[in-house]
Amino acid sequence: MESGSAGGCLPSPQDSPFGCPICLDTLKDPVTIPCGHNFCLGCLGAHRHRPGAGAGGGQGAPRCPLCQEPFPADLQLRKNHTLCELLQLRQPPPGARSPMAPPAPPGEPGDAPQRQEEGVLCDVCPEGERATAAQSCLVCLASFCPPHLQPHLRSPAFQGHRLVPPLRRIEDSLCKLHLRPLESFCRTDQACICQLCQGQQHRSHEVVAVEVEREHKEAQRPKILSCVENQLDELGVTIAQTRKTVELIKSAALKEKEEVSRLFDEASRALVTFRKEVTGFIEDGERSMLLEAEEDLRQKEERRAKLAQCRQNLKRVPSTDTIYFLQEFQALKIAAEEKSSLCPSFQKELSFTKSSQAVCVVKELLVTACKNQWDQLLGKGYEESGFHGMQEAVAEPQPSDKSNNPACLETRDYFLKFAFIIDLDSDTADKFLQLFGTKGAKRVLNPIGYPESPTRFINCEQVLGENLMNRGNYYWEVEIIDGWVSIGVIAEDFNPRESYDRGRLGRNEKSCCLQWNGQNYVAWFGGFESVIQQPFFHTIGVYLEYSEKALTFYGVRDAKMTCLQQLKVARFKKGHFDPFQNKINHQFPSLFAYNLKPAFFLESVDAHMQIGPLKKDCVSVLKRR
């Protein structure tokens, strides 16, 4: 290539001292850097702040665009005044074309911007005038158009630079570790490597030139593309099917939520209806019994007023008026002998008070059913039926085998072997209970001044035995002399200051009892009751099997034992619902986690009980044996 020929080869920047090697135009405000090359002040300032202008494309000291000699990054660029004067002498006439400017391609004035957009642009050309790059340098990390590529082609300083076809991302062609060109391909690790990598980490691997690997991959490309096309077709089909599945899931979930909401609404309406019915039942019972009680109260108040009036009239009779005295005395006697036509309402059982028990049963059924169904949804339930737990909950216990259960024997002598001598604990007796020694207790109207005790009942007319039961079998007898009496057991750590509703025997999970209410026997546990249709027995036998977690109440008469009620977990059979036994099965065994004590509740104002003296009977049994 010859410079200065009129015909047309562009002179290189080295052939003219007045041309800028960067913008290829006449120098403007020329500056000279330490290596001796001249550049426009603006071109060199923009070049040294451009990314990749450092050594090896890094961020080190900037280098001369011609000879790649580094110069200080903070070098102050000052105009070369001598060169400026020479340029003024060689200023071309207005409108003349600069000899350093590249000629425009004939016939294609409007294609340059499009080519610049489509191809890789030169990194040296000034902004707005960047030409299409001819090649990229992997050492300079820059792309050059044909004029700016001339130094790489002609200068010996660039002989070690590797030129490749234009690359858009030159930094991807360098080794991340050594910042050297990626010239080889390791088939062992399937990765592009540089010469340093080949001699270090990939020394024993199969390594070929990147061009060889490219030809190898090109040979495989049709097969890979065919496989990819097949996968794309298959994925298209499966995507369509999956989209249908997604829509189906959404539709099914929406329908299921609507159905569940409907069922919950119906269940809520059923509960609301049941609540109204139970509330109405309570109000009706209250109204009917309240009318009777108020009528009874009115009659008693009238009778009391009449008796008071007759007594007052008798007191006012003068001592000298015998006839008047006899008349008033007879009137008082007739008034005193009159009886009320109605029975006292307080002696009748308040039937509506069982409503809470019925609602509690419904609540426990709902809780059990919800838990079982939730476990079933989570895959934790039984495989047979989701209502298996419900069927157990609503079943009644099967009759036990008498031959294998000593508690079902009919002779009293058997139980006397386990006789338990009980002494009443005066420190637990309520102030309205009068104790007779350590065996008898009676309810009184006037409080007794017992000393303060942390174990004393304050809201319930109850008393405990001193003795603890925590292993083996125990038997004792209680004689009901009068009134309503409850006999049972209670946990040692029970709080005696509980309220009346929770503190009574059998109305909590830490006690149970057999109650005589003047009409029949009732077994109580956890607030649930079981009415027992048996005649009255003055003597009640209590048999506790601590290890078996069982408590049995007997009616004792003439040395014969009649089983009234046994509290024990029992096997279930389908068909019937027994809420009391369901409560026993779920919570009664937990009572035996505590030390137990005998307990007695004298409920009515005339209640009176006596602990049976078993010592003499036990001695006679042992002698007979």
Phi, psi and omega in degrees: 000125183253133178275155175080359178290135183290340186287325176160344178291134180292134175291141179283162180299332180289337184281348180225128179282357185252006180253143178275125179292348182267305183267354179057028178236174179299141182302137175239124185049063187295143174231154181240129179262168188305331181286349176103353181277148184252143179214161170295146180299314181292320182294315182291322178298319179289327183291317186286345176261003181279139177301137178090005181278354180278184181295129178064020181083004181275201182252028180279206181293142178294156181239157176293131180298341181266304187256358179062020176280130182290153173221156185303139180291331181264020180296129178279120182273118180237144184295141174273100187294325179298315179294327178297319179295320178296322180294325179294325178291329182260020182295124179288155179297157181300138179086348180285150182274137178294135179294342182269349183282138179288138180292148179285142178297129182293138173080357183227056182290332185264002184267347185297312180300322181294320180293323180293326179288325185279319185265182175279133184266156180290137180274352183261330180299146178294156181299139181089344181231023186286127179271169179288134182286145177267320180211163176242145179254124181283347177270313179284343184056046180213158177250144187230141171282170183305316179295316181285350178276347185303317178303323179292332183274333189248331185275133178296339181294341183255012183295331179276358180278144181257121179260135179227166175304155186307133179241137178284320180241089185291328184296336178288346180269006179251149175291128182294336184272316187250355182055040176245156180299142177277098186255347184230167180230125178269113180285339179291314181260358180054056182211148175280138185224164176261180182294322179294320177298321181297324180274354182243273186291333186247032186298317183262010182269166176277114185236134177227167177291152182297328179293320178296317180294326177299315178298321179295317179292324178298324178294329180274346188300316180302317180294316180295318180296321178297318178296319179296320178299317178297318179295322177297319178296316180295318178296324177300317180293312182294326177296318178298317178295319180294323177298320176296320178297318179300315179296322179296318179298314180299316181295317180295319179296320179296315179297319181294320178296320178296319180293317179297318178298319179297315181294320177296322177297317178296318178296320178296319178295322178296319178293320178297318178297316179297321178298316178297319180295315180295318178298318177297321178298318178295316181294319177297315178297318178298317184295313183294315182287330178292321177300315180296317181293321179294321176297319177297319179296318180298316180297320180292320178295320177296317180296319179296318179296320180295316179297320179295322180293317179296321178295320179293322179295321179294324180292332184275352182293128178294150182293342182269348184260091184289319182297315180296323179296315181296322180294314181290325178295319179295322178296319179294321180295318179296318180295325180287334182272352179290145179239148179289142181282339182256147176282149178302129184293332184290344179279346180272148178284134178282101187297328184287349179288350176278357182297318181298324178295318179297317179293324178297321177298315179297319179298314181294323176297318180295316180298316179296315181296317180297317180296315180296317181290325177294316177299323179295318179295325180278001180082015180261352185278187180278155182280341186285295185209146178290345182257021181298316179295325177295320181295324176293321185291332184258014179266162178253155183289146176280150178297138181278166183274116183296321185296335182256359184240108180301336182293347182260001177293150188263347183270140182286333184300327181300317185283337180295341175297335182252024184303135184237116182278120185250135172240131180290140181266109182294338180285352178253348186292134175295155184293345178262015175246130176255124181266142175248095187066224179247010185240336185242154178210141179219143178277138182234164182274328181262133181295148179259139184278066176290152176291157179298140179207135180292346181261004185277135174289138183239344182243346182231141181280073186233158177213148182247160170278155180285338193274142177263149177232117182217007175194158175074200183243148183221142177221133173212164183234146180229135177258124177270110182275318182197159172073191180271122182228136175245136183235130180190203178229160182213151177291144184299324185270016180296140181280114182287354181261014176299157178295168183299319183293322182264343186272343182290152178301134176082353180265012179214173183275002180250015178202160175209160184198167168246123185250136167255118185253020179092343180236320179203176178268146178223128174268136183233139169200131176060027182084000179256148183233155176223113182283136184244121180270087179219152176292168183285136174241128177293328183249129179246127175262136181241124182237113182252122175252095188295314182293331179272355182056051182224145176224126184234136177251135182236146166268125186251126177207123178055045177063014177253145183248126176246117182290117178271315181197136174243126177259109183194147176296131185234156175291155184254154167225154186282154168128324186227164181242126177232095184298327181294313179293327176298319177295319178300314184297327186272326190231346183296320180301330180293341178296331184275007172280353182245163165289135185252153176228147172297144184221149183219137181234118178260099195274317183271164186291342180253016185293140182206129181219160181217131176285130185293138176278102184265352188298314181296317180296322180295321180296318180294324178295315181296324178294322180292331180280000000 
